[in-house]
Amino acid sequence: GLIFRSDSNAEDLENFAGAGLFDSVPVQKLTKQIIKYRGERLTEDLDFQMALMDGIAKLAMAVEVAAG
């Protein structure tokens, strides 16, 4: 599965180390396995990569608009 984490501008403030303040908690129980990236569309298919990033960007914009 994927874990999406929020980003914080506070991580970049002078005299403040904000990175790592929050835990990532997966929804499903994790299993250990060797990941084989060779042949994965995400690592080898440029059109798929661009479509995925475009979809994520559109989702982010929609969330921002909805949140005001």
All heavy atoms as TSV, in Angstrom:
chain	resi	resn	atom	element	x	y	z
A	1	GLY	N	N	0.808	-1.182	0.000
A	1	GLY	CA	C	0.000	0.000	0.000
A	1	GLY	C	C	0.851	1.246	0.000
A	1	GLY	O	O	2.068	1.199	0.106
A	2	LEU	N	N	0.204	2.357	-0.109
A	2	LEU	CA	C	0.888	3.648	-0.102
A	2	LEU	C	C	0.629	4.369	1.207
A	2	LEU	O	O	-0.421	4.215	1.814
A	2	LEU	CB	C	0.385	4.528	-1.249
A	2	LEU	CG	C	0.597	4.009	-2.654
A	2	LEU	CD1	C	-0.062	4.945	-3.654
A	2	LEU	CD2	C	2.073	3.874	-2.956
A	3	ILE	N	N	1.584	5.152	1.627
A	3	ILE	CA	C	1.405	6.026	2.776
A	3	ILE	C	C	1.650	7.448	2.297
A	3	ILE	O	O	2.731	7.759	1.805
A	3	ILE	CB	C	2.392	5.685	3.915
A	3	ILE	CG1	C	2.172	4.272	4.428
A	3	ILE	CG2	C	2.263	6.701	5.044
A	3	ILE	CD1	C	3.178	3.841	5.477
A	4	PHE	N	N	0.638	8.301	2.370
A	4	PHE	CA	C	0.790	9.709	2.038
A	4	PHE	C	C	0.968	10.473	3.339
A	4	PHE	O	O	0.237	10.261	4.289
A	4	PHE	CB	C	-0.439	10.229	1.283
A	4	PHE	CG	C	-0.493	9.785	-0.136
A	4	PHE	CD1	C	-1.118	8.603	-0.476
A	4	PHE	CD2	C	0.104	10.529	-1.121
A	4	PHE	CE1	C	-1.176	8.177	-1.784
A	4	PHE	CE2	C	0.063	10.111	-2.443
A	4	PHE	CZ	C	-0.585	8.942	-2.770
A	5	ARG	N	N	1.948	11.347	3.353
A	5	ARG	CA	C	2.203	12.140	4.557
A	5	ARG	C	C	2.029	13.608	4.231
A	5	ARG	O	O	2.354	14.059	3.146
A	5	ARG	CB	C	3.620	11.896	5.042
A	5	ARG	CG	C	3.827	10.464	5.506
A	5	ARG	CD	C	5.146	10.294	6.166
A	5	ARG	NE	N	5.186	11.146	7.343
A	5	ARG	CZ	C	6.227	11.223	8.142
A	5	ARG	NH1	N	7.296	10.516	7.915
A	5	ARG	NH2	N	6.214	12.003	9.187
A	6	SER	N	N	1.534	14.354	5.185
A	6	SER	CA	C	1.419	15.794	4.989
A	6	SER	C	C	2.794	16.425	5.078
A	6	SER	O	O	3.715	15.881	5.673
A	6	SER	CB	C	0.494	16.391	6.044
A	6	SER	OG	O	1.045	16.196	7.324
A	7	ASP	N	N	2.924	17.568	4.463
A	7	ASP	CA	C	4.164	18.324	4.522
A	7	ASP	C	C	3.899	19.544	5.391
A	7	ASP	O	O	2.787	20.029	5.485
A	7	ASP	CB	C	4.571	18.752	3.110
A	7	ASP	CG	C	5.960	19.362	3.078
A	7	ASP	OD1	O	6.711	19.189	4.049
A	7	ASP	OD2	O	6.289	20.014	2.089
A	8	SER	N	N	4.908	20.035	6.019
A	8	SER	CA	C	4.736	21.176	6.902
A	8	SER	C	C	5.779	22.230	6.598
A	8	SER	O	O	6.963	21.933	6.492
A	8	SER	CB	C	4.863	20.728	8.361
A	8	SER	OG	O	4.946	21.848	9.197
A	9	ASN	N	N	5.340	23.471	6.444
A	9	ASN	CA	C	6.296	24.566	6.277
A	9	ASN	C	C	7.129	24.749	7.533
A	9	ASN	O	O	8.214	25.303	7.495
A	9	ASN	CB	C	5.563	25.868	5.950
A	9	ASN	CG	C	4.959	25.838	4.566
A	9	ASN	OD1	O	5.397	25.076	3.718
A	9	ASN	ND2	N	3.960	26.660	4.350
A	10	ALA	N	N	6.612	24.282	8.664
A	10	ALA	CA	C	7.334	24.416	9.926
A	10	ALA	C	C	8.638	23.632	9.918
A	10	ALA	O	O	9.543	23.934	10.674
A	10	ALA	CB	C	6.453	23.955	11.083
A	11	GLU	N	N	8.749	22.646	9.044
A	11	GLU	CA	C	9.982	21.867	8.973
A	11	GLU	C	C	11.140	22.726	8.491
A	11	GLU	O	O	12.295	22.388	8.705
A	11	GLU	CB	C	9.815	20.671	8.038
A	11	GLU	CG	C	8.857	19.633	8.582
A	11	GLU	CD	C	8.715	18.448	7.643
A	11	GLU	OE1	O	9.430	18.391	6.629
A	11	GLU	OE2	O	7.884	17.579	7.933
A	12	ASP	N	N	10.839	23.840	7.841
A	12	ASP	CA	C	11.876	24.678	7.250
A	12	ASP	C	C	12.147	25.961	8.039
A	12	ASP	O	O	12.880	26.819	7.572
A	12	ASP	CB	C	11.483	25.043	5.810
A	12	ASP	CG	C	11.321	23.814	4.933
A	12	ASP	OD1	O	12.088	22.856	5.117
A	12	ASP	OD2	O	10.423	23.818	4.080
A	13	LEU	N	N	11.553	26.115	9.194
A	13	LEU	CA	C	11.768	27.333	9.968
A	13	LEU	C	C	13.142	27.337	10.623
A	13	LEU	O	O	13.649	26.307	11.061
A	13	LEU	CB	C	10.693	27.476	11.057
A	13	LEU	CG	C	9.261	27.660	10.561
A	13	LEU	CD1	C	8.306	27.703	11.748
A	13	LEU	CD2	C	9.139	28.930	9.738
A	14	GLU	N	N	13.719	28.502	10.697
A	14	GLU	CA	C	15.018	28.637	11.355
A	14	GLU	C	C	14.877	28.292	12.833
A	14	GLU	O	O	13.895	28.645	13.488
A	14	GLU	CB	C	15.511	30.081	11.199
A	14	GLU	CG	C	16.916	30.298	11.700
A	14	GLU	CD	C	17.424	31.700	11.419
A	14	GLU	OE1	O	16.932	32.356	10.480
A	14	GLU	OE2	O	18.326	32.134	12.164
A	15	ASN	N	N	15.825	27.576	13.352
A	15	ASN	CA	C	15.865	27.169	14.758
A	15	ASN	C	C	14.712	26.238	15.146
A	15	ASN	O	O	14.316	26.186	16.312
A	15	ASN	CB	C	15.875	28.387	15.691
A	15	ASN	CG	C	17.088	29.253	15.478
A	15	ASN	OD1	O	18.192	28.747	15.289
A	15	ASN	ND2	N	16.901	30.562	15.483
A	16	PHE	N	N	14.148	25.538	14.179
A	16	PHE	CA	C	13.079	24.597	14.496
A	16	PHE	C	C	13.245	23.351	13.650
A	16	PHE	O	O	13.242	23.429	12.419
A	16	PHE	CB	C	11.701	25.207	14.233
A	16	PHE	CG	C	10.570	24.260	14.547
A	16	PHE	CD1	C	10.209	23.984	15.852
A	16	PHE	CD2	C	9.876	23.634	13.523
A	16	PHE	CE1	C	9.173	23.103	16.140
A	16	PHE	CE2	C	8.842	22.751	13.795
A	16	PHE	CZ	C	8.497	22.498	15.112
A	17	ALA	N	N	13.410	22.219	14.280
A	17	ALA	CA	C	13.515	20.951	13.567
A	17	ALA	C	C	12.164	20.246	13.638
A	17	ALA	O	O	11.857	19.568	14.610
A	17	ALA	CB	C	14.612	20.087	14.171
A	18	GLY	N	N	11.327	20.427	12.624
A	18	GLY	CA	C	9.986	19.859	12.645
A	18	GLY	C	C	9.879	18.517	11.951
A	18	GLY	O	O	8.870	17.832	12.091
A	19	ALA	N	N	10.905	18.142	11.214
A	19	ALA	CA	C	10.846	16.871	10.491
A	19	ALA	C	C	10.772	15.713	11.478
A	19	ALA	O	O	11.453	15.694	12.497
A	19	ALA	CB	C	12.066	16.721	9.593
A	20	GLY	N	N	9.915	14.765	11.181
A	20	GLY	CA	C	9.820	13.568	12.012
A	20	GLY	C	C	8.951	13.716	13.245
A	20	GLY	O	O	8.988	12.866	14.134
A	21	LEU	N	N	8.157	14.775	13.321
A	21	LEU	CA	C	7.303	14.969	14.497
A	21	LEU	C	C	6.092	14.034	14.507
A	21	LEU	O	O	5.526	13.768	15.544
A	21	LEU	CB	C	6.803	16.412	14.567
A	21	LEU	CG	C	7.863	17.461	14.899
A	21	LEU	CD1	C	7.221	18.850	14.897
A	21	LEU	CD2	C	8.506	17.191	16.250
A	22	PHE	N	N	5.698	13.561	13.340
A	22	PHE	CA	C	4.504	12.739	13.238
A	22	PHE	C	C	4.862	11.334	12.779
A	22	PHE	O	O	5.807	11.129	12.034
A	22	PHE	CB	C	3.504	13.369	12.249
A	22	PHE	CG	C	3.084	14.752	12.654
A	22	PHE	CD1	C	3.679	15.862	12.086
A	22	PHE	CD2	C	2.120	14.941	13.622
A	22	PHE	CE1	C	3.298	17.140	12.465
A	22	PHE	CE2	C	1.726	16.201	14.015
A	22	PHE	CZ	C	2.322	17.312	13.434
A	23	ASP	N	N	4.094	10.360	13.217
A	23	ASP	CA	C	4.290	8.979	12.811
A	23	ASP	C	C	3.430	8.676	11.583
A	23	ASP	O	O	2.353	9.238	11.420
A	23	ASP	CB	C	3.872	8.014	13.925
A	23	ASP	CG	C	4.800	8.072	15.121
A	23	ASP	OD1	O	5.988	8.395	14.927
A	23	ASP	OD2	O	4.335	7.784	16.234
A	24	SER	N	N	3.912	7.791	10.740
A	24	SER	CA	C	3.105	7.258	9.640
A	24	SER	C	C	2.518	5.937	10.126
A	24	SER	O	O	3.252	5.049	10.543
A	24	SER	CB	C	3.964	7.008	8.403
A	24	SER	OG	O	4.450	8.223	7.905
A	25	VAL	N	N	1.198	5.829	10.085
A	25	VAL	CA	C	0.540	4.624	10.570
A	25	VAL	C	C	-0.211	3.987	9.412
A	25	VAL	O	O	-1.174	4.563	8.895
A	25	VAL	CB	C	-0.441	4.955	11.716
A	25	VAL	CG1	C	-1.114	3.695	12.215
A	25	VAL	CG2	C	0.284	5.677	12.838
A	26	PRO	N	N	0.223	2.816	8.957
A	26	PRO	CA	C	-0.472	2.161	7.847
A	26	PRO	C	C	-1.835	1.623	8.282
A	26	PRO	O	O	-2.041	1.283	9.441
A	26	PRO	CB	C	0.466	1.025	7.457
A	26	PRO	CG	C	1.275	0.761	8.685
A	26	PRO	CD	C	1.374	2.065	9.416
A	27	VAL	N	N	-2.760	1.552	7.336
A	27	VAL	CA	C	-4.103	1.051	7.618
A	27	VAL	C	C	-4.094	-0.477	7.723
A	27	VAL	O	O	-4.785	-1.044	8.552
A	27	VAL	CB	C	-5.079	1.511	6.522
A	27	VAL	CG1	C	-6.472	0.936	6.749
A	27	VAL	CG2	C	-5.138	3.028	6.485
A	28	GLN	N	N	-3.296	-1.107	6.883
A	28	GLN	CA	C	-3.233	-2.562	6.871
A	28	GLN	C	C	-1.991	-3.051	7.610
A	28	GLN	O	O	-1.003	-2.333	7.726
A	28	GLN	CB	C	-3.162	-3.072	5.433
A	28	GLN	CG	C	-4.374	-2.735	4.604
A	28	GLN	CD	C	-4.162	-3.130	3.166
A	28	GLN	OE1	O	-3.704	-2.338	2.376
A	28	GLN	NE2	N	-4.490	-4.359	2.839
A	29	LYS	N	N	-2.043	-4.290	8.066
A	29	LYS	CA	C	-0.882	-4.900	8.677
A	29	LYS	C	C	0.214	-5.033	7.612
A	29	LYS	O	O	-0.042	-5.435	6.484
A	29	LYS	CB	C	-1.226	-6.284	9.230
A	29	LYS	CG	C	-0.074	-6.950	9.929
A	29	LYS	CD	C	-0.467	-8.307	10.462
A	29	LYS	CE	C	0.756	-8.949	11.100
A	29	LYS	NZ	N	0.473	-10.284	11.597
A	30	LEU	N	N	1.429	-4.652	7.965
A	30	LEU	CA	C	2.541	-4.709	7.024
A	30	LEU	C	C	3.113	-6.111	6.921
A	30	LEU	O	O	3.132	-6.859	7.891
A	30	LEU	CB	C	3.641	-3.741	7.466
A	30	LEU	CG	C	3.258	-2.272	7.534
A	30	LEU	CD1	C	4.426	-1.448	8.049
A	30	LEU	CD2	C	2.808	-1.770	6.189
A	31	THR	N	N	3.556	-6.451	5.739
A	31	THR	CA	C	4.253	-7.710	5.524
A	31	THR	C	C	5.611	-7.405	4.911
A	31	THR	O	O	5.750	-6.461	4.147
A	31	THR	CB	C	3.479	-8.645	4.573
A	31	THR	OG1	O	3.301	-7.980	3.326
A	31	THR	CG2	C	2.135	-9.024	5.146
A	32	LYS	N	N	6.615	-8.182	5.273
A	32	LYS	CA	C	7.946	-7.986	4.714
A	32	LYS	C	C	8.071	-8.802	3.441
A	32	LYS	O	O	7.692	-9.970	3.401
A	32	LYS	CB	C	9.024	-8.415	5.714
A	32	LYS	CG	C	9.105	-7.504	6.901
A	32	LYS	CD	C	10.273	-7.907	7.789
A	32	LYS	CE	C	10.367	-6.977	8.971
A	32	LYS	NZ	N	11.529	-7.262	9.806
A	33	GLN	N	N	8.571	-8.150	2.390
A	33	GLN	CA	C	8.800	-8.852	1.144
A	33	GLN	C	C	9.835	-8.089	0.321
A	33	GLN	O	O	10.032	-6.895	0.529
A	33	GLN	CB	C	7.511	-9.005	0.348
A	33	GLN	CG	C	6.861	-7.699	-0.056
A	33	GLN	CD	C	5.537	-7.933	-0.751
A	33	GLN	OE1	O	5.127	-9.049	-0.981
A	33	GLN	NE2	N	4.856	-6.865	-1.085
A	34	ILE	N	N	10.479	-8.768	-0.572
A	34	ILE	CA	C	11.437	-8.135	-1.466
A	34	ILE	C	C	10.655	-7.452	-2.581
A	34	ILE	O	O	9.800	-8.063	-3.220
A	34	ILE	CB	C	12.423	-9.164	-2.045
A	34	ILE	CG1	C	13.265	-9.763	-0.909
A	34	ILE	CG2	C	13.305	-8.534	-3.104
A	34	ILE	CD1	C	14.155	-10.908	-1.340
A	35	ILE	N	N	10.953	-6.203	-2.810
A	35	ILE	CA	C	10.266	-5.444	-3.852
A	35	ILE	C	C	11.079	-5.533	-5.130
A	35	ILE	O	O	12.274	-5.242	-5.151
A	35	ILE	CB	C	10.081	-3.976	-3.427
A	35	ILE	CG1	C	9.249	-3.906	-2.153
A	35	ILE	CG2	C	9.441	-3.182	-4.551
A	35	ILE	CD1	C	9.134	-2.534	-1.561
A	36	LYS	N	N	10.432	-5.943	-6.195
A	36	LYS	CA	C	11.086	-6.064	-7.497
A	36	LYS	C	C	10.612	-4.914	-8.379
A	36	LYS	O	O	9.503	-4.940	-8.900
A	36	LYS	CB	C	10.756	-7.412	-8.120
A	36	LYS	CG	C	11.229	-8.576	-7.270
A	36	LYS	CD	C	10.779	-9.894	-7.865
A	36	LYS	CE	C	11.167	-11.035	-6.930
A	36	LYS	NZ	N	10.636	-12.315	-7.372
A	37	TYR	N	N	11.451	-3.897	-8.524
A	37	TYR	CA	C	11.071	-2.713	-9.288
A	37	TYR	C	C	11.166	-2.916	-10.795
A	37	TYR	O	O	10.486	-2.248	-11.557
A	37	TYR	CB	C	11.943	-1.524	-8.890
A	37	TYR	CG	C	11.685	-1.046	-7.490
A	37	TYR	CD1	C	12.601	-1.270	-6.472
A	37	TYR	CD2	C	10.513	-0.369	-7.184
A	37	TYR	CE1	C	12.364	-0.831	-5.189
A	37	TYR	CE2	C	10.259	0.071	-5.900
A	37	TYR	CZ	C	11.193	-0.152	-4.903
A	37	TYR	OH	O	10.960	0.280	-3.635
A	38	ARG	N	N	12.021	-3.828	-11.233
A	38	ARG	CA	C	12.199	-4.049	-12.669
A	38	ARG	C	C	10.869	-4.490	-13.294
A	38	ARG	O	O	10.216	-5.412	-12.825
A	38	ARG	CB	C	13.256	-5.106	-12.914
A	38	ARG	CG	C	13.561	-5.280	-14.370
A	38	ARG	CD	C	14.650	-6.326	-14.583
A	38	ARG	NE	N	15.294	-6.011	-15.829
A	38	ARG	CZ	C	16.535	-5.560	-15.947
A	38	ARG	NH1	N	17.277	-5.429	-14.887
A	38	ARG	NH2	N	17.032	-5.275	-17.111
A	39	GLY	N	N	10.485	-3.799	-14.330
A	39	GLY	CA	C	9.245	-4.132	-15.020
A	39	GLY	C	C	8.021	-3.423	-14.471
A	39	GLY	O	O	6.935	-3.546	-15.035
A	40	GLU	N	N	8.154	-2.694	-13.371
A	40	GLU	CA	C	7.018	-1.958	-12.813
A	40	GLU	C	C	6.733	-0.723	-13.666
A	40	GLU	O	O	7.653	0.016	-14.029
A	40	GLU	CB	C	7.306	-1.521	-11.375
A	40	GLU	CG	C	7.274	-2.631	-10.372
A	40	GLU	CD	C	5.887	-3.197	-10.162
A	40	GLU	OE1	O	4.898	-2.454	-10.276
A	40	GLU	OE2	O	5.791	-4.399	-9.883
A	41	ARG	N	N	5.487	-0.495	-13.958
A	41	ARG	CA	C	5.112	0.680	-14.766
A	41	ARG	C	C	5.568	1.977	-14.112
A	41	ARG	O	O	5.971	2.912	-14.800
A	41	ARG	CB	C	3.601	0.719	-14.966
A	41	ARG	CG	C	3.087	-0.385	-15.850
A	41	ARG	CD	C	1.588	-0.340	-15.969
A	41	ARG	NE	N	1.187	0.844	-16.729
A	41	ARG	CZ	C	-0.048	1.321	-16.763
A	41	ARG	NH1	N	-1.003	0.714	-16.085
A	41	ARG	NH2	N	-0.333	2.383	-17.461
A	42	LEU	N	N	5.511	2.031	-12.807
A	42	LEU	CA	C	5.867	3.250	-12.097
A	42	LEU	C	C	7.326	3.644	-12.306
A	42	LEU	O	O	7.668	4.819	-12.297
A	42	LEU	CB	C	5.583	3.086	-10.597
A	42	LEU	CG	C	5.750	4.317	-9.728
A	42	LEU	CD1	C	4.875	5.465	-10.214
A	42	LEU	CD2	C	5.425	3.991	-8.295
A	43	THR	N	N	8.197	2.675	-12.510
A	43	THR	CA	C	9.614	2.985	-12.684
A	43	THR	C	C	10.058	3.000	-14.134
A	43	THR	O	O	11.114	3.555	-14.440
A	43	THR	CB	C	10.499	1.976	-11.920
A	43	THR	OG1	O	10.251	0.657	-12.416
A	43	THR	CG2	C	10.234	2.035	-10.433
A	44	GLU	N	N	9.268	2.430	-15.047
A	44	GLU	CA	C	9.740	2.304	-16.425
A	44	GLU	C	C	8.843	2.940	-17.481
A	44	GLU	O	O	9.271	3.120	-18.614
A	44	GLU	CB	C	9.944	0.824	-16.756
A	44	GLU	CG	C	11.037	0.194	-15.902
A	44	GLU	CD	C	11.393	-1.211	-16.350
A	44	GLU	OE1	O	10.854	-1.685	-17.359
A	44	GLU	OE2	O	12.235	-1.817	-15.676
A	45	ASP	N	N	7.622	3.288	-17.144
A	45	ASP	CA	C	6.663	3.796	-18.132
A	45	ASP	C	C	6.451	5.294	-17.926
A	45	ASP	O	O	5.713	5.715	-17.041
A	45	ASP	CB	C	5.347	3.028	-17.985
A	45	ASP	CG	C	4.311	3.396	-19.026
A	45	ASP	OD1	O	4.414	4.467	-19.644
A	45	ASP	OD2	O	3.373	2.583	-19.213
A	46	LEU	N	N	7.108	6.109	-18.762
A	46	LEU	CA	C	7.047	7.563	-18.602
A	46	LEU	C	C	5.627	8.095	-18.741
A	46	LEU	O	O	5.222	8.982	-17.987
A	46	LEU	CB	C	7.973	8.242	-19.609
A	46	LEU	CG	C	8.086	9.756	-19.495
A	46	LEU	CD1	C	8.583	10.162	-18.106
A	46	LEU	CD2	C	8.994	10.304	-20.572
A	47	ASP	N	N	4.845	7.558	-19.673
A	47	ASP	CA	C	3.460	8.013	-19.831
A	47	ASP	C	C	2.640	7.728	-18.567
A	47	ASP	O	O	1.842	8.557	-18.125
A	47	ASP	CB	C	2.803	7.344	-21.037
A	47	ASP	CG	C	3.382	7.831	-22.362
A	47	ASP	OD1	O	3.882	8.978	-22.414
A	47	ASP	OD2	O	3.336	7.063	-23.334
A	48	PHE	N	N	2.843	6.557	-17.990
A	48	PHE	CA	C	2.154	6.207	-16.745
A	48	PHE	C	C	2.577	7.146	-15.617
A	48	PHE	O	O	1.739	7.615	-14.847
A	48	PHE	CB	C	2.455	4.752	-16.373
A	48	PHE	CG	C	1.824	4.315	-15.083
A	48	PHE	CD1	C	0.472	4.036	-15.019
A	48	PHE	CD2	C	2.583	4.190	-13.928
A	48	PHE	CE1	C	-0.116	3.631	-13.827
A	48	PHE	CE2	C	1.997	3.795	-12.740
A	48	PHE	CZ	C	0.643	3.511	-12.686
A	49	GLN	N	N	3.879	7.420	-15.516
A	49	GLN	CA	C	4.394	8.327	-14.480
A	49	GLN	C	C	3.749	9.704	-14.606
A	49	GLN	O	O	3.303	10.284	-13.607
A	49	GLN	CB	C	5.905	8.467	-14.593
A	49	GLN	CG	C	6.681	7.217	-14.290
A	49	GLN	CD	C	8.145	7.344	-14.680
A	49	GLN	OE1	O	8.627	8.416	-15.024
A	49	GLN	NE2	N	8.856	6.230	-14.623
A	50	MET	N	N	3.703	10.221	-15.838
A	50	MET	CA	C	3.137	11.554	-16.051
A	50	MET	C	C	1.641	11.578	-15.731
A	50	MET	O	O	1.148	12.526	-15.121
A	50	MET	CB	C	3.388	12.009	-17.492
A	50	MET	CG	C	4.861	12.191	-17.824
A	50	MET	SD	S	5.709	13.360	-16.744
A	50	MET	CE	C	4.926	14.870	-17.234
A	51	ALA	N	N	0.918	10.531	-16.131
A	51	ALA	CA	C	-0.520	10.464	-15.841
A	51	ALA	C	C	-0.764	10.374	-14.341
A	51	ALA	O	O	-1.679	11.013	-13.806
A	51	ALA	CB	C	-1.158	9.276	-16.568
A	52	LEU	N	N	0.049	9.605	-13.645
A	52	LEU	CA	C	-0.084	9.470	-12.200
A	52	LEU	C	C	0.174	10.803	-11.501
A	52	LEU	O	O	-0.608	11.242	-10.649
A	52	LEU	CB	C	0.868	8.394	-11.670
A	52	LEU	CG	C	0.883	8.195	-10.160
A	52	LEU	CD1	C	-0.471	7.699	-9.666
A	52	LEU	CD2	C	1.985	7.218	-9.770
A	53	MET	N	N	1.271	11.466	-11.876
A	53	MET	CA	C	1.598	12.747	-11.249
A	53	MET	C	C	0.552	13.808	-11.576
A	53	MET	O	O	0.210	14.630	-10.730
A	53	MET	CB	C	2.990	13.211	-11.688
A	53	MET	CG	C	4.106	12.303	-11.191
A	53	MET	SD	S	4.071	12.009	-9.402
A	53	MET	CE	C	4.504	13.616	-8.804
A	54	ASP	N	N	0.018	13.777	-12.800
A	54	ASP	CA	C	-1.040	14.705	-13.176
A	54	ASP	C	C	-2.283	14.474	-12.312
A	54	ASP	O	O	-2.899	15.417	-11.825
A	54	ASP	CB	C	-1.383	14.539	-14.661
A	54	ASP	CG	C	-2.402	15.552	-15.137
A	54	ASP	OD1	O	-2.151	16.768	-14.979
A	54	ASP	OD2	O	-3.459	15.129	-15.665
A	55	GLY	N	N	-2.631	13.213	-12.104
A	55	GLY	CA	C	-3.781	12.887	-11.265
A	55	GLY	C	C	-3.585	13.327	-9.823
A	55	GLY	O	O	-4.504	13.869	-9.199
A	56	ILE	N	N	-2.382	13.125	-9.283
A	56	ILE	CA	C	-2.090	13.546	-7.912
A	56	ILE	C	C	-2.150	15.064	-7.802
A	56	ILE	O	O	-2.699	15.610	-6.837
A	56	ILE	CB	C	-0.727	13.000	-7.454
A	56	ILE	CG1	C	-0.796	11.474	-7.300
A	56	ILE	CG2	C	-0.281	13.660	-6.144
A	56	ILE	CD1	C	0.545	10.811	-7.045
A	57	ALA	N	N	-1.616	15.771	-8.805
A	57	ALA	CA	C	-1.652	17.240	-8.793
A	57	ALA	C	C	-3.094	17.747	-8.850
A	57	ALA	O	O	-3.459	18.673	-8.113
A	57	ALA	CB	C	-0.847	17.789	-9.959
A	58	LYS	N	N	-3.930	17.138	-9.700
A	58	LYS	CA	C	-5.332	17.544	-9.796
A	58	LYS	C	C	-6.073	17.275	-8.489
A	58	LYS	O	O	-6.884	18.097	-8.038
A	58	LYS	CB	C	-6.021	16.830	-10.948
A	58	LYS	CG	C	-5.588	17.351	-12.300
A	58	LYS	CD	C	-6.235	16.592	-13.427
A	58	LYS	CE	C	-5.760	17.142	-14.779
A	58	LYS	NZ	N	-6.268	16.361	-15.900
A	59	LEU	N	N	-5.778	16.153	-7.860
A	59	LEU	CA	C	-6.391	15.843	-6.572
A	59	LEU	C	C	-5.980	16.866	-5.514
A	59	LEU	O	O	-6.811	17.365	-4.752
A	59	LEU	CB	C	-6.001	14.440	-6.118
A	59	LEU	CG	C	-6.467	14.019	-4.729
A	59	LEU	CD1	C	-7.981	14.039	-4.623
A	59	LEU	CD2	C	-5.910	12.653	-4.380
A	60	ALA	N	N	-4.700	17.198	-5.495
A	60	ALA	CA	C	-4.204	18.186	-4.521
A	60	ALA	C	C	-4.871	19.537	-4.718
A	60	ALA	O	O	-5.251	20.210	-3.748
A	60	ALA	CB	C	-2.691	18.313	-4.628
A	61	MET	N	N	-5.027	19.956	-5.968
A	61	MET	CA	C	-5.687	21.230	-6.256
A	61	MET	C	C	-7.156	21.201	-5.828
A	61	MET	O	O	-7.662	22.159	-5.265
A	61	MET	CB	C	-5.579	21.565	-7.745
A	61	MET	CG	C	-4.152	21.826	-8.208
A	61	MET	SD	S	-3.412	23.263	-7.413
A	61	MET	CE	C	-4.342	24.556	-8.139
A	62	ALA	N	N	-7.833	20.084	-6.073
A	62	ALA	CA	C	-9.234	19.958	-5.670
A	62	ALA	C	C	-9.378	20.016	-4.150
A	62	ALA	O	O	-10.294	20.664	-3.619
A	62	ALA	CB	C	-9.827	18.654	-6.206
A	63	VAL	N	N	-8.467	19.379	-3.440
A	63	VAL	CA	C	-8.491	19.423	-1.977
A	63	VAL	C	C	-8.250	20.844	-1.494
A	63	VAL	O	O	-8.943	21.327	-0.586
A	63	VAL	CB	C	-7.448	18.446	-1.379
A	63	VAL	CG1	C	-7.279	18.664	0.115
A	63	VAL	CG2	C	-7.842	17.006	-1.662
A	64	GLU	N	N	-7.305	21.532	-2.109
A	64	GLU	CA	C	-7.014	22.910	-1.709
A	64	GLU	C	C	-8.206	23.819	-1.946
A	64	GLU	O	O	-8.561	24.643	-1.102
A	64	GLU	CB	C	-5.791	23.430	-2.467
A	64	GLU	CG	C	-5.330	24.780	-1.979
A	64	GLU	CD	C	-4.001	25.191	-2.553
A	64	GLU	OE1	O	-3.174	24.321	-2.858
A	64	GLU	OE2	O	-3.792	26.415	-2.670
A	65	VAL	N	N	-8.866	23.667	-3.098
A	65	VAL	CA	C	-10.054	24.470	-3.409
A	65	VAL	C	C	-11.178	24.177	-2.413
A	65	VAL	O	O	-11.812	25.067	-1.876
A	65	VAL	CB	C	-10.529	24.225	-4.861
A	65	VAL	CG1	C	-11.906	24.804	-5.100
A	65	VAL	CG2	C	-9.528	24.815	-5.851
A	66	ALA	N	N	-11.380	22.897	-2.117
A	66	ALA	CA	C	-12.442	22.498	-1.185
A	66	ALA	C	C	-12.173	22.994	0.232
A	66	ALA	O	O	-13.097	23.332	0.965
A	66	ALA	CB	C	-12.594	20.977	-1.191
A	67	ALA	N	N	-10.897	23.044	0.600
A	67	ALA	CA	C	-10.545	23.470	1.948
A	67	ALA	C	C	-10.554	24.992	2.090
A	67	ALA	O	O	-10.539	25.512	3.204
A	67	ALA	CB	C	-9.165	22.916	2.330
A	68	GLY	N	N	-10.569	25.683	0.969
A	68	GLY	CA	C	-10.609	27.139	1.017
A	68	GLY	C	C	-9.248	27.677	1.164
A	68	GLY	O	O	-8.840	28.615	1.658
